């Protein structure tokens, strides 16, 4: 059956899924306005059709976009959204990415200790889960704190590890920065 032939709740699943990943793509591309638009579509579809996973994803991407635009309360919403994401999904999928974004939002707000906590948690989650795709930017952001991470890596060692992981994963070094 073609997607265009679906008439029930299944017909809304694909647009919800696509909108959530579109928001993420725009965030990775540094376009928070477009990310916010896609996140709003995700939230609307997910709420209308009762898709809790996509609702959580939309809320997270919305908070990340607003944090990137400098909205003060977005970091707290992102923190709550990560907790909800973990409860609803029961998995750590994308959590290192979300925690890195939380760390960046906390840094922007001047809450350095809370940023460090989020970034250290992101690194620990990435290492425990094996989800290392966002490790290069994560390590670069964490290295800006100029303190060793919990494993004892210095900021210079984190930057070196970020570049090594980027080379292995095929990241374009120009796409790793600037760190917000």
Residue frames relative to the residue before (quaternion, step in Angstrom):
aa qw qx qy qz dx dy dz
X 1.0000 0.0000 0.0000 0.0000 0.00 0.00 0.00
X 0.4000 -0.7109 0.5308 0.2301 3.56 -0.93 0.91
X 0.6181 -0.5619 0.3978 0.3795 3.57 -1.12 0.65
X 0.6475 0.5362 -0.3235 0.4342 3.59 1.01 -0.73
X 0.6558 0.5163 -0.3094 0.4556 3.61 1.23 -0.36
X 0.5283 0.6353 -0.4174 0.3783 3.60 1.21 -0.22
X 0.1212 -0.8221 0.5548 0.0416 3.56 -0.90 0.90
X 0.6750 0.4795 -0.3057 0.4701 3.59 1.17 -0.22
X 0.8253 -0.2263 0.1772 0.4861 3.53 -1.27 -0.42
X 0.5908 0.5911 -0.3615 0.4134 3.58 1.13 -0.64
X 0.5961 0.5878 -0.3627 0.4094 3.57 1.12 -0.59
X 0.6928 0.4650 -0.2763 0.4769 3.60 1.13 -0.55
X 0.5267 0.6634 -0.4139 0.3334 3.59 1.17 -0.42
X 0.6920 0.4939 -0.2987 0.4337 3.59 0.75 -1.00
X 0.6676 0.4727 -0.3360 0.4670 3.65 0.81 -0.74
X 0.6145 0.5373 -0.3464 0.4623 3.61 1.09 -0.66
X 0.6547 0.5216 -0.2875 0.4654 3.52 0.93 -0.98
X 0.6864 0.4884 -0.2776 0.4619 3.55 0.86 -1.03
X 0.6566 0.5102 -0.3215 0.4530 3.60 0.91 -0.83
X 0.6309 0.5304 -0.3375 0.4547 3.61 1.00 -0.77
X 0.7153 0.4305 -0.2592 0.4857 3.56 0.86 -0.90
X 0.5699 0.5593 -0.3836 0.4640 3.57 1.18 -0.44
X 0.6282 0.5266 -0.3323 0.4665 3.60 0.99 -0.82
X 0.6574 0.5101 -0.3027 0.4647 3.55 0.93 -0.91
X 0.6294 0.5363 -0.3277 0.4571 3.58 0.95 -0.88
X 0.6807 0.4855 -0.2962 0.4617 3.59 0.85 -0.95
X 0.6217 0.5208 -0.3533 0.4662 3.60 1.06 -0.61
X 0.6602 0.4967 -0.3065 0.4726 3.56 0.93 -0.88
X 0.6843 0.4693 -0.2663 0.4906 3.57 1.19 -0.58
X 0.5000 -0.6869 0.4083 0.3337 3.60 1.27 0.03
X 0.5502 0.5956 -0.3959 0.4310 3.58 1.13 0.66
X 0.1114 -0.8530 0.5051 0.0697 3.62 0.40 1.18
X 0.5937 0.5625 -0.3839 0.4286 3.63 1.05 -0.56
X 0.6850 0.4597 -0.2801 0.4910 3.58 0.91 -0.92
X 0.6093 0.5444 -0.3468 0.4605 3.58 1.09 -0.72
X 0.6509 0.5189 -0.3146 0.4563 3.58 0.96 -0.86
X 0.6393 0.5215 -0.3265 0.4612 3.61 0.99 -0.79
X 0.6771 0.4750 -0.2916 0.4805 3.59 0.90 -0.92
X 0.6283 0.5291 -0.3360 0.4610 3.59 1.02 -0.75
X 0.6361 0.5259 -0.3286 0.4591 3.61 0.99 -0.79
X 0.6401 0.5039 -0.3220 0.4824 3.60 1.01 -0.78
X 0.6276 0.5362 -0.3328 0.4560 3.57 0.99 -0.83
X 0.6690 0.5054 -0.2955 0.4579 3.56 0.85 -0.99
X 0.6639 0.5125 -0.3118 0.4465 3.60 0.86 -0.91
X 0.6867 0.4710 -0.2860 0.4741 3.59 0.85 -0.95
X 0.6744 0.5069 -0.2994 0.4457 3.56 0.90 -0.92
X 0.6572 0.4986 -0.3121 0.4712 3.59 0.98 -0.79
X 0.6617 0.5218 -0.3042 0.4443 3.57 0.95 -0.88
X 0.8056 0.2899 -0.1248 0.5013 3.58 0.95 -0.88
X 0.4524 -0.7295 0.4199 0.2949 3.57 1.29 0.30
X 0.3285 0.6972 -0.5511 0.3197 3.55 0.63 1.24
X 0.2227 -0.8337 0.4846 0.1430 3.62 0.14 1.21
X 0.6266 0.5345 -0.3567 0.4409 3.61 0.99 -0.66
X 0.7009 0.4466 -0.2751 0.4834 3.57 0.90 -0.90
X 0.5796 0.5537 -0.3784 0.4630 3.58 1.13 -0.54
X 0.6573 0.5023 -0.3013 0.4742 3.58 0.94 -0.90
X 0.6525 0.5075 -0.3171 0.4649 3.58 0.93 -0.88
X 0.6606 0.5111 -0.3105 0.4538 3.58 0.92 -0.87
X 0.6565 0.5063 -0.3076 0.4671 3.56 0.98 -0.84
X 0.6402 0.5164 -0.3228 0.4682 3.59 0.99 -0.80
X 0.6934 0.4698 -0.2850 0.4662 3.57 0.82 -0.96
X 0.6094 0.5359 -0.3496 0.4682 3.59 1.09 -0.63
X 0.6713 0.4895 -0.2983 0.4699 3.59 0.90 -0.91
X 0.6360 0.5196 -0.3324 0.4637 3.60 0.99 -0.79
X 0.6529 0.5093 -0.3165 0.4628 3.59 0.93 -0.87
X 0.6769 0.4829 -0.3001 0.4675 3.58 0.91 -0.87
X 0.6179 0.5266 -0.3462 0.4701 3.59 1.06 -0.69
X 0.6457 0.5183 -0.3139 0.4647 3.58 1.00 -0.82
X 0.6896 0.4500 -0.2674 0.5004 3.56 1.18 -0.55
X 0.5967 -0.6339 0.3253 0.3691 3.57 1.34 0.16
X 0.3869 0.7228 -0.4968 0.2848 3.61 1.17 0.28
X 0.4813 -0.7342 0.3974 0.2671 3.60 -0.55 1.14
X 0.7505 0.4235 -0.2370 0.4486 3.64 0.83 -0.86
X 0.4587 0.7241 -0.4309 0.2820 3.57 1.24 -0.18
X 0.6199 0.5575 -0.3561 0.4219 3.62 1.01 -0.72
X 0.6555 0.4972 -0.3225 0.4680 3.61 0.95 -0.80
X 0.6417 0.5070 -0.3230 0.4763 3.58 1.02 -0.77
X 0.6322 0.5253 -0.3234 0.4689 3.58 1.03 -0.77
X 0.6282 0.5341 -0.3272 0.4615 3.58 0.97 -0.84
X 0.6776 0.4729 -0.2835 0.4867 3.59 0.89 -0.93
X 0.6402 0.5402 -0.3195 0.4431 3.57 1.04 -0.77
X 0.6286 0.5239 -0.3368 0.4657 3.58 1.03 -0.74
X 0.6360 0.5223 -0.3252 0.4658 3.57 0.99 -0.83
X 0.6588 0.4951 -0.3037 0.4782 3.58 0.96 -0.88
X 0.6197 0.5553 -0.3346 0.4424 3.61 0.95 -0.89
X 0.6748 0.4933 -0.2920 0.4649 3.56 0.90 -0.92
X 0.6782 0.4878 -0.2953 0.4636 3.60 0.99 -0.78
X 0.6928 0.4771 -0.2807 0.4622 3.58 0.88 -0.95
X 0.7645 0.3810 -0.1988 0.4805 3.54 0.78 -1.02
X 0.2695 -0.7926 0.5040 0.2123 3.55 1.13 -0.58
X 0.6810 0.4343 -0.2774 0.5203 3.56 1.21 0.38
X 0.4854 -0.6581 0.4982 0.2883 3.51 -1.32 0.20
X 0.2716 0.7925 -0.5042 0.2096 3.60 1.26 0.30
X 0.8592 0.0476 -0.1069 0.4981 3.56 -0.79 1.16
X 0.4166 0.7349 -0.4628 0.2687 3.62 1.22 -0.05
X 0.6257 0.5174 -0.3796 0.4435 3.68 0.88 -0.65
X 0.6316 0.5234 -0.3254 0.4704 3.59 1.03 -0.77
X 0.6815 0.4890 -0.2949 0.4577 3.57 0.82 -1.01
X 0.6625 0.4993 -0.3085 0.4654 3.60 0.96 -0.82
X 0.6104 0.5286 -0.3521 0.4733 3.59 1.06 -0.64
X 0.6495 0.5045 -0.3144 0.4741 3.57 0.96 -0.83
X 0.6190 0.5235 -0.3356 0.4798 3.58 1.07 -0.73
X 0.6412 0.5245 -0.3217 0.4586 3.57 0.94 -0.84
X 0.6561 0.4990 -0.3089 0.4744 3.57 0.96 -0.85
X 0.6430 0.5126 -0.3262 0.4662 3.59 0.97 -0.81
X 0.6503 0.5033 -0.3152 0.4737 3.60 0.99 -0.80
X 0.6296 0.5233 -0.3393 0.4633 3.60 0.99 -0.77
X 0.6470 0.5250 -0.3120 0.4565 3.56 0.94 -0.92
X 0.7015 0.4543 -0.2541 0.4868 3.57 1.08 -0.78
X 0.5324 -0.6570 0.3932 0.3609 3.58 1.27 -0.07
X 0.5245 0.6204 -0.4092 0.4153 3.59 1.27 0.19
X 0.1136 -0.8679 0.4810 0.0502 3.55 0.58 1.23
X 0.6613 0.5055 -0.3247 0.4492 3.62 0.87 -0.85
X 0.6710 0.4764 -0.2963 0.4848 3.60 0.98 -0.80
X 0.6014 0.5405 -0.3498 0.4732 3.58 1.13 -0.64
X 0.6553 0.5143 -0.3119 0.4570 3.56 0.90 -0.92
X 0.6270 0.5358 -0.3271 0.4612 3.58 1.00 -0.81
X 0.6790 0.4868 -0.2904 0.4666 3.60 0.87 -0.94
X 0.6832 0.4881 -0.2904 0.4590 3.58 0.91 -0.91
X 0.6362 0.5054 -0.3310 0.4799 3.60 1.01 -0.73
X 0.6387 0.5129 -0.3200 0.4760 3.58 1.04 -0.76
X 0.6245 0.5392 -0.3342 0.4556 3.59 1.03 -0.76
X 0.6600 0.4955 -0.3057 0.4748 3.58 0.94 -0.88
X 0.6636 0.5035 -0.3069 0.4603 3.59 0.89 -0.91
X 0.6551 0.5058 -0.3104 0.4677 3.59 0.98 -0.83
X 0.6409 0.5194 -0.3239 0.4632 3.59 0.97 -0.83
X 0.6838 0.4787 -0.2918 0.4671 3.57 0.91 -0.86
X 0.6812 0.4900 -0.2928 0.4584 3.61 0.97 -0.83
X 0.7482 0.4074 -0.2166 0.4768 3.58 0.96 -0.87
X 0.4248 -0.6973 0.4688 0.3370 3.57 1.18 -0.52
X 0.5189 0.6210 -0.4220 0.4087 3.59 1.28 0.04
X 0.0664 0.8564 -0.4985 0.1169 3.52 0.09 1.33
X 0.3570 0.7738 -0.4801 0.2079 3.61 1.20 0.11
X 0.7555 0.3569 -0.2110 0.5072 3.62 1.00 -0.69
X 0.3349 0.7854 -0.4673 0.2296 3.58 1.28 0.23
X 0.6336 0.5388 -0.3771 0.4076 3.68 0.81 -0.72
X 0.7132 0.4054 -0.2941 0.4904 3.67 0.69 -0.87
X 0.5995 0.5774 -0.3550 0.4256 3.57 1.05 -0.75
X 0.6909 0.4664 -0.2825 0.4747 3.58 0.83 -0.94
X 0.6293 0.5267 -0.3402 0.4591 3.58 1.04 -0.68
X 0.6448 0.4970 -0.3253 0.4810 3.58 0.95 -0.81
X 0.6714 0.5026 -0.3057 0.4507 3.59 0.85 -0.95
X 0.6425 0.5462 -0.3281 0.4256 3.61 1.02 -0.72
X 0.5789 0.5987 -0.3801 0.4024 3.60 1.18 -0.38
X 0.5887 0.5972 -0.3678 0.4019 3.58 1.21 -0.32
X 0.3111 -0.7982 0.4669 0.2193 3.58 1.29 -0.24
X 0.6035 0.4621 -0.3997 0.5123 3.57 1.06 0.82
X 0.5669 -0.5844 0.4344 0.3853 3.61 -1.11 0.51
X 0.4575 -0.6412 0.5252 0.3220 3.56 -1.18 0.49
X 0.7328 -0.4448 0.2640 0.4422 3.63 -1.21 0.20
X 0.6622 0.4833 -0.3209 0.4742 3.61 1.14 -0.47
X 0.5890 -0.6104 0.3491 0.3983 3.58 1.30 -0.04
X 0.4338 0.6903 -0.4749 0.3312 3.61 1.24 0.07
X 0.3966 -0.6987 0.5470 0.2353 3.53 -0.97 0.88
X 0.6637 -0.4784 0.3629 0.4460 3.60 -1.19 0.24
X 0.6427 0.5129 -0.3349 0.4601 3.61 0.95 -0.77
X 0.6574 0.4987 -0.3090 0.4730 3.59 0.98 -0.81
X 0.6252 0.5222 -0.3407 0.4693 3.60 1.07 -0.68
X 0.6461 0.5087 -0.3267 0.4658 3.59 0.97 -0.82
X 0.6471 0.5091 -0.3157 0.4716 3.59 0.97 -0.82
X 0.6522 0.5043 -0.3088 0.4743 3.60 0.96 -0.88
X 0.6207 0.5420 -0.3383 0.4545 3.59 1.05 -0.75
X 0.6858 0.4774 -0.2871 0.4684 3.58 0.90 -0.90
X 0.6307 0.5188 -0.3338 0.4708 3.59 1.06 -0.70
X 0.6628 0.4884 -0.3032 0.4798 3.59 0.91 -0.90
X 0.6265 0.5384 -0.3353 0.4529 3.58 1.01 -0.78
X 0.6549 0.5060 -0.3144 0.4650 3.59 0.95 -0.85
X 0.6551 0.5095 -0.3103 0.4636 3.59 0.95 -0.87
X 0.7398 0.4259 -0.2201 0.4720 3.57 0.95 -0.92
X 0.4998 -0.6814 0.4155 0.3365 3.59 1.23 -0.19
X 0.3246 0.7379 -0.5215 0.2796 3.60 1.15 0.49
X 0.3913 -0.6417 0.6007 0.2726 3.52 -1.18 0.62
X 0.4672 -0.7051 0.4435 0.2962 3.64 -0.56 1.07
X 0.6090 0.5594 -0.3555 0.4356 3.60 1.09 -0.60
X 0.6626 0.5083 -0.2997 0.4613 3.61 1.19 -0.53
X 0.5717 0.6139 -0.3814 0.3883 3.61 1.23 -0.13
X 0.7969 0.1877 -0.0986 0.5656 3.58 1.10 -0.37
X 0.5531 -0.0553 -0.7935 -0.2479 1.40 -2.41 0.05
X 0.5067 -0.6194 0.4979 0.3344 3.53 -1.17 0.55
X 0.4315 -0.7018 0.5105 0.2465 3.56 -0.82 1.05
